[in-house]
Amino acid sequence: MRDYEMMIIIDPTVDERNLGVYVDKLLQVVPNEGGSLDKVDIWGKRRLAYDIQKHSEGTYVVVNMKATPETAQELDRQLGLNESILRTKLLRVEA
């Protein structure tokens, strides 16, 4: 298991009241594959430096997790296929 940090920018039109449940559903692949979600930090809506898919704002979520490299890549792949995800950035945290 390795430590990873992932930043996710979600479409600002996703309902903020149900955002916690929505994010949990998106990240479910990590615990299903034996990894662990150490911290899920929802920053809320922020202005983007440049427009992404004609959006000038996005909802930022930062996730710290322990997972295998295959699980982290699968999560990144699944998030890339989701239309409500504007951007993701997956980083391996050096121990």
N, C-alpha and C positions, 0 to 999 in steps of 0.2 A: 504494500500500500504506500502510495505517495501523497504528499500534501499538494493540493491545487487551490488556486484562487480563480474564480470566474466572475467576470462582470457581464451582466446581461442588460441590454437596453430594450425595453418593451414598448410597444405602440402606446402612445398616451391615451388612446380612446378606450383601452381596457379599463373596466370599472375598478376604481381604487378600493371600494368596499370589499370586493371579493379577491383582491390581489394576492393576499396571503395564501388562500386556498389554491388559486391559480398557479402560483409559483411552486407550491408543494407538489402539485400534480405534475408540473414540468420536470421537477427534479427527482421524481420517484424512481427513476432508473438507477440512481446511485445506491440507495438502500437495498433495492431489489437485487443488485449484483454484489452485495456484501460490503459496500463502502459505507461511509458515514458522512452526514452533513454536520459539520462542526458549528457553523454560524451562517445564518441567512440574514443579511442586513438590507432592508428595503429603504433606499434613500428617498424615494418619491420622485415627483416630476422635476426635471431640470432642463434648462435650455441647452440645446446642442450647439456645438461650435459651427456646424454646417448642417444643412438639411439632409436628412436620410429618408428616402422614399417620400419626399414632399412633406416631411414632418420637421418642425423646428424645435419640438420638445420630445422628451422621452422619459419613461419611468426607469430609473436605475435600480438594479439589484446586484449586490455583491455577495458571492457565496464562497465560503471556505469549506473545503471537504477533503476527506481521505478516500482515495479510490485507486484502482489499478489504471494503468495507462489506457487499456482497452475501454474501460467503463467511461473514463473522461472523454475519450474520442467519440464514443457512442452518444453521450450526452450532448456534446457539441454538434454532432451530426443531426440529432433529433431536433435540437433548438434551431438549427439552420433551416430545417424543413418547415418550421412553424411560421405562418405568415404574420403573426402578431409580434414576432421577435425581430427587432430592427438590426441589432448587432450583438455579437458575443466576443469575448476575449478570454481565452483560457491560458493561464500561466501556471507553471510548476513552481512551487515555493521551495527554495533551497533550505534544507534543514541546518 
